[in-house]
Every structure is written in C-alpha cells, then in structure tokens.
C-alpha cells in the first residue's frame, strides 16, 4: 500500500505515504479546531488561507512567473521558465529560509508548490515570501 504524490520526497523506503496517513484519530484535530474556533472561525481561517494564496499568485504573475491555474483554494503552482530553473529557485528559496515551498510535477512539468495552511500567516508574511521567491528567481536567471 502507498499514497504517492509528486510533492512527497522520495526516501528510498517502501512506504512513501504522507506522515499523517499513519496517525490514528486524525479527525481529532478537526474536532479541536471546530471546538476552539467554531464554524464561523474555521470558515474565516480557510477563507484567509485562500486569500493569501491568491495574493501569492497575483504578485508572482505580475513579476512574470507562470501560474498555470486559477487560484481558488490555498494552493499555488509556480513555474520559473523551465524545469531546471524551477528546481534551482525551489532550492534557493528553501535554503534562504523565509518560507518553505516544495516541488511537484503537473502535466509533465516541474512546479513550485506553495501551500498556505498556517493559521498565523499574515499578508506581510506573503509579501516577505514573494520577495524571497523573486530574489531567488533573479539569482537563478
């Protein structure tokens, strides 16, 4: 059994599933969030993460980065010209440390996968992260 995904790192182990896939009581976190935030609070959290993702996409598009999809959830795919350059930008962003974004393959092409899912992410965090991505992109041209 496995739960492969292009954004999961290959470890060489037989089990390539996401860490959460093996945990029991996964619904407890959802229950705790609903109990703590309520339905309206959880809805606002999801909406805010989606707005931040759209903000990422707008800023990166303006700078000439390929965003191949309409951003309607909390996920953004970004491509920096070709596979090799995209890989270099991802590595540079991870090394720099302002944010973390992974690598994925979609329709046979390499993309940076930006996932906005932290409750504490702010618009200022997005701006700092976009700036870090664009610096890395400039350095990798």
Buried (B, 14 or more C-beta within 10 A) or exposed (E): EEEEEEBBEEEEEEEBBEEEEEEEEEEEEEEEBEEEBEEEEBEEBEEBBBBBBBBBBBBBEEEEBBBEEEBEBBBBBBBBBEBEBBBBBBEBBBEBEBBEBBBBEBEEBBBBBBBBEEEEBEEEBBEEBBEBBBBBBEEBE
